[in-house]
Amino acid sequence: MADQQKRSNQHIVTRMVQANGAIDPQTGGVVPPIQSSTTFARNADYSLISPNHLYARDDDDLVRLGEDILAKAENAEAGLLFPSGMAAIAAVMRTVPNRGTIILQTQIYWGTTKWVRDFCKRREITLLEIECSDNETLSAAIVANKPDLVFVETPSNPWLRITDITKAAELTQAAGGKLVVDSTAASPVLSNPLSFGADIVMHSATKAINGHSDVLAGFLATNDAQSAMWQAIAMDRHDAGAVLGSFEAWLLIRGMRTLPLRMERMCENAMLVAKFLEAHPKVEAVLYPGLKSHPSHDLAVKQMPNGFGPLLSFLVKGSAKDALEVCAKLETFKRATSLGGVESLVEHRHSVEGNATGVPENLIRLSVGIEHIDDLIGDLKEALS
Ligand code: PLP
């Protein structure tokens, strides 16, 4: 109990490094073991041998530990892990009734947009794609449509737009809806959307939370675990079975131990890369909330007090061909989708999305990793030469 009290006063970095103090109770191992059993034995009187262990779908200790670490990092009352970020998003969207209304931020992660468009069609849900980082546009859309759910992504991927979470929460809740924030690009180390009033925060834990590009996982957290929405999400996860495996949870916990440290280096590197690109004659614009030139820099400072994250985009002067040539010349930055891993990645989003979301042909998205900064800037210098 005293230990628990002490832990709850510790800094997030200490709690994450020590996986909330997890020690294997049987061996004293400082790394918790993988629980591979899917089912758990009962006593002769049919009572469970361990009251918290009935069947693996909801009774995996590592999944519970991962949820606890992440919920604490988000200052949340409750958290749920999912087998991917998309599974977490789908669980949220399924709480909206047939013929309800969803406001979805425009120009966010393409996989979210694509799935939500299809889902809304099937369920006869009115879908409004709105630029939520613009307070006036968002306000008008909410007042006119009284949505059941508003889903924003901040910083957004790949545009790096910043939505005012406090404002969006006030507007959404005043209209009787719920605000869900995809905070993947920030991670719980850089921003805690629930503290700004969001109803639910969502992460693709595949990205920075795991950080090693070897686990798919998703996470949701709330400060209103008794709400009908959260109860429906928890029931849906259990009954529909979108659960994370024990091995994945183990890897995730291992990755999370270094999240604060990795994030520190990624933010440092990303800022230096952004400044280098901003000064480069072949670059038309750099989209990074850490730059003073970013239109929402002041808001980003408020919402992301510990740094601006690993994700940035830039527009090369010229056409798709010029942008693809830069991507082709990069060597340290690997040409691959995703973000938030220890290794730096580059992505030509227009090659993936086409014209579906209006991503410019000359936009290059970078996920800046933890390599030596000289190697990253040297690689970009050569590719742009
Ligand atoms: N949200 C954002 C911002 C993403 O970038 C991604 C994936 O790239 C997702 C959600 C989906 O997560 P996952 O790939 O874990 O399903």
Boltz pocket constraint, residues with backbone or C-beta under 6 A from the ligand:
constraints:
  - pocket:
      binder: B
      contacts: [[A, 84], [A, 85], [A, 86], [A, 87], [A, 109], [A, 111], [A, 112], [A, 153], [A, 155], [A, 157], [A, 182], [A, 184], [A, 185], [A, 203], [A, 204], [A, 205], [A, 206], [A, 207], [A, 216], [A, 217], [A, 218], [A, 338], [A, 339]]
      max_distance: 6.0
